[in-house]
Amino acid sequence: MGSLALALERTVSLAVEIAREQRNGRRKVGVTFVVGNSEEVLARSRPLALDPLRGHPARLKHLDEPGARGTLKQLARLGETFVVSDEGVALSVVRLPGSPSGGSDEARPSWDRLHEDAASVSGLTGAVAVVVSEDSVVRVFDGGRLVREICPGHESDPMLCERRPS
């Protein structure tokens, strides 16, 4: 498995953990992880005034590190966007600029800003966006399209647990 695929797998795993914790009573907030093509993603986004990840060594921000995962879960409460490198290092907490026209051709009326921005950034940059929605569903966008939905907490019913749109 290549490093980008591994980074994506670890990011989805972290997103599912966050969604499970939300479903079990934690404050519900939407958060996005954008994986891959980080230079392009960073160029199209705005940093937070005080980026909590800035200045820390990469080894402490790697998704393999249990301490980093715990920190990222805490920071996810900010409800912003995390940029993750191809190697699985959380680089920055940013704000996406909003959805320019042409980013996604499959917007749905039920999508909020978080989903629109995720679809847009994945369509414009070639990165993959992983969204944890306030409804505790994990959605994965690639090339501006929804490619996967995971519903933690519905493992007893596989039809509710994971959907891959056609």
Phi, psi and omega in degrees: 000131180290166184295323178295317179297320178293318178298319179294317178301316180292324178293315178298319178300316178296318179299320178295320176301315180297316180297319178299316180296321176297317182296331182267022170111352176290159178306132182272125179211145177273141179216149181235141171242126178249118189250128175093161180045045189298326179298316179293319179297314180297325179293334182261008184234171177246134177287154171291156179304317177236094181285114183292347180264345185295136174087355179267145181297146182304322183299334179274352182245010182282135183297346175285337185281122179304321179297321179294319179299316179297317179296316180296323177296321177293315180293335179301338178296343176292336180071031180252201183243132176259134174261126183241131181287168176302335182270358178088026178256127176287114187269320189198156169252122187228173169246129176284149188286355186106167187270105172288154179299143178095355180287320181221137180256009181231034178303143181243147181302331182280352181284141175261186181304321181302313181290318178301314180295320180296314178298317182296310183296325178290326179287325184273336187246344185082002176279169176251131180252132179243119184249133167258112183278163176298337178274013176066028174255137177262125179238138182245128180244134178220131180062028180083003184239146173289120183245348183197142172230135179233130182244084180301142181100352179245030184298335180288342178234095184304334179292331178270337188286316184214133178230137174243103180303146181275000000 
